[in-house]
Amino acid sequence: MAHPMRNVSFKLPDGLDEALSDLARRRNSSRSALVREAIEALAAGTNRSVTAVVDELVTPFDGPVNLSTHPKYMARYGK
């Protein structure tokens, strides 16, 4: 059985409101679900790094890990 939920109202600056909508769209989630998730993480003391958040949002890069040391990309460097 689902837990009953209360309606809560709060104010966001325009930029944060847009960021919340964009994130919800990218994660195929509701704005409410994202706010609940964020509050739960804060309440639990879970501090996620920026890198961890970005990793969830960005498609992994398929290529060499470090272009600066990959021989293929360094072959003509400096010529």
WOKATA-V68175 format. One record per residue. PHI is phi as a letter, one per 40 degrees, with the letter a starting at -180 (999 if undefined). PSI is psi in degrees with one decimal (none if undefined). OMEGA is omega in whole degrees, 0 to 359 (999 if undefined). Layout:
((PHI,PSI,OMEGA) (PHI,PSI,OMEGA))
//
This chain:
((999,133.3,181) (c,146.2,178) (c,139.0,176) (c,145.2,182) (b,148.5,176) (c,150.7,171) (c,132.3,180) (b,137.3,180) (b,135.5,175) (a,163.1,183) (b,141.6,177) (b,143.9,171) (c,155.8,184) (d,-45.4,183) (c,-40.7,179) (c,-35.5,176) (c,-43.7,178) (c,-40.2,179) (c,-40.1,178) (c,-43.7,178) (c,-43.2,179) (c,-44.5,180) (c,-41.2,178) (c,-41.9,180) (c,-44.9,181) (c,-35.2,182) (c,1.5,181) (f,51.0,184) (b,170.6,175) (c,157.6,176) (c,-40.9,180) (c,-42.8,180) (c,-39.1,179) (c,-41.1,178) (c,-43.3,177) (d,-44.7,180) (c,-43.3,181) (c,-43.2,180) (c,-41.1,178) (c,-42.3,180) (c,-42.2,178) (c,-42.7,181) (c,-32.2,180) (c,-5.7,181) (g,18.8,180) (c,110.9,177) (b,110.8,179) (c,140.9,179) (c,162.0,176) (d,-39.8,180) (c,-41.0,179) (c,-40.0,179) (c,-45.2,181) (c,-39.0,179) (d,-32.5,178) (c,-24.4,187) (c,-22.0,188) (b,137.9,175) (c,132.4,181) (d,144.9,179) (c,127.0,180) (c,98.0,181) (i,-171.0,181) (c,145.0,182) (c,-42.0,183) (b,102.5,182) (c,-27.0,184) (c,-17.5,180) (b,-0.2,181) (c,121.0,184) (d,-38.5,181) (d,-39.8,184) (c,-14.7,181) (c,-7.3,187) (d,-42.3,183) (b,11.9,181) (c,128.5,177) (g,4.5,182) (b,none,999))
//
